[in-house]
Amino acid sequence: MQEKNVVTIDYLGDPERFADFLNARWFGGRKVLWPENIQECKPASSRIWKNSGTLHTSEVIRDLVRKVQLGSCTILVALEAQSDIHYAMPVRVMNGDSMQYHEQWRRIRRRHRKKKDLKGAQYLSGFSRNDTVYPVVTLVIYFGRKPWDGPRSLREMMAPVISEEFPPGHSDNFAQVQALIVDYPLWLTEVRSFPHLEYFRTDLGIVFGFLANDSDPGKLRIFLAIHKKEFQSLREDAYDMITVISQDWKLAEIKQDYQNEKGEVNMCKAIDGLLKEEFQNGEENGIRLTKKVFLLWNSGTPKAEIAKKCDISPEKVNRILEWDE
């Protein structure tokens, strides 16, 4: 799991890809954001407070946090990469966002205390009427094979407020209470079902497309053929990302055999090499199985027993023996 997190963070943390993902997710693929609009931030946010003279701390570490300059507006954008469904993700995201707001407020309060420029309620708040904090947005990128069936908002995690419990004629009261319940949406991207790969301008489209098709060899071969040029010179970190998320460790083992002096990997040849190896292994396994079936048959072993010893169906035993007749 640690290896998957490190590779994913390294891959998505590239400023060009980060900007490309936001352009695809927010602007339909239009180049509104550029790499120079992306600035690295520390992924950890902390909270410090005192209670009865004792110092307490807590910390939340996000996968990635970037300061994004969108025109004159600055936004803190966090990316959370998920391989598995997290059924409390809205709370987890909300807590992380809250910690980042709290840390911004704490820095502003510290600055004012150093300057001693606030009085009254503003001093007690540690925040003046003119102070502002950066907006925080968290995007969840889900790489799992199973469709996301977890909650997509905080409200989906809540027990329903049952209107029947209100006395007759008080439906307006129910609506007022319902309006008080604040929701927190989950901005989720399911990689394996992302509908607009054409929005991407970097190899994100290649990586997302590979993962979307990796469970169907036929579809994967078609996707590779369509994007042959891109796959023939794939950046190493993109190749590693595909390897780790698809958990095809054989691709990792043979990477160096198909890597050029620039570090780029020819994935088309790498996959062809794997298919040939699997075919050859299949042929060898088939020959060994056939020999075993005939040896048992010639020694007088019943077909049902042969099937059990070879871990194959009785029908396959018949096909092998009939082939010789």
Summary of the structure (lengths in Angstrom):
residues: 325
radius of gyration: 28.6
end to end distance: 52.6
largest distance: 100.8
contacts: 858
relative contact order: 0.09
helix: 55%
strand: 16%
